[in-house]
Amino acid sequence: MGERGQLQIGKVYLYTHWEGDKLKETLKTALSRKERWDDEEYLARIIFCEMVKGSQDETTGYGIGTQQHNDLNYPLLVIDVKNQKVWEKETDYSYEPVLLEQTSFEEFIKCD
């Protein structure tokens, strides 16, 4: 089981097994720092550090990969650094994304 969630930044996927229900809020917290919005590598690290905060020494629960999971419980969050947008995509098991919502970084951190 689990609360599987994932986000994509560039070609990298950041995964949480137990906190998919909190992933949007975690991303909002990371982006609220307003640092490195134009640097994909550093922003990915900032986001992942926020995801694993308090669990850094654990060996399960989080991962970094190059593929989307096909068993997510929540829509895939896509971080588009070039255009500074967050996309929310629903996916079926054939990995065909359906755009649910797209918003700027500024709008994303202000929404409830």
N, C-alpha and C positions, 0 to 999 in steps of 0.2 A: 504494500500500500504506500502511503506517504502523501505528501502535498507537493508533488513535483512541479517545479517551475524552471524556466530557463530564459536567459536573455542573450541576444547576439550583438556583438560589437565588432565590426569588420568581419573577419573570417573565424572569429573566436566565439565560442558559446560558453557562458557561465551558468552552472547548474546548481540548483538546490533541491535536495530530496525532501526536506521537511518543512521548508518555509516559502513555498510557492505562493501561498496566500498573502505573504508580506513582501513579495518581491517588488511590487510597484512602489510601496512606501520606502523600501530600502533604496531603490533607484532614485526616488525623489530626494532622499536624504543625501545621497552621494552627489547628485547634480546641484543641490542647494549650496554646496560649497563654492560653486561658480569658479572652479579651478580646472585648468587643462581641458576645457570644452573643445578646443581645437586640436588636441593631441590624442589620437585613438589609443595608443599604447598606455600612456599615463592614465587616461580616463578609465580604461579597462581595469587597471590596477586599483584605482580609487574605488570603483564600483565593487570589485571583488573583495577588497578589504572591508568595505561596509557590510557585504554579505556575510563574511565569516567572523565578524567582530564578536569576540567572546568564545569563539570555537576554533581558534587558530591551531591548537594542538590536536584537534580531533582528526581521525583518519577516514571518517565517513561523513556523509551529509552534504558535501559540496564537491564540485569538480570543474575542471577546465577542459574543454574539448574542441573538436573541429566539426562536429556534426550535431544536428538537432535531434533530440530524443523524440521518439514517436509515441510516447505514453505520458505526455504532460497533462496535468490537471488544470492548467491555466494557459491563457494565450501567451504566445511567444512575444517578448518585448524586444524590439529591434532599435538599437541606438545608431542613428545616422549622424556621425560626427561632422562630415562635410557640410551637410545642410542643417545641422543642429536641431534634429527632430527625433522624436520617439514615436515609433510605430507599434501598434498593438495588432498582432496577427493571430487569427484562429487558424489552426492547421488540421487537416485530416491526415489519415495515415499514409497518404501518398505524397505527403509533404508539399501539397499545393497550398500556398498561403492565401488567406482571405483577409484583406485589410479591414480591421474593425475601427481603428481610430489612428489619427496621425496628429501630432501636436509639436510645437516648438519646445525646446528645453525650458524657456522662460514660462510658457503656459503650463507645461507639465508640473513644474515645481510649485506653481500657485494653485493647482486644482486640488480638490478634496477627494 
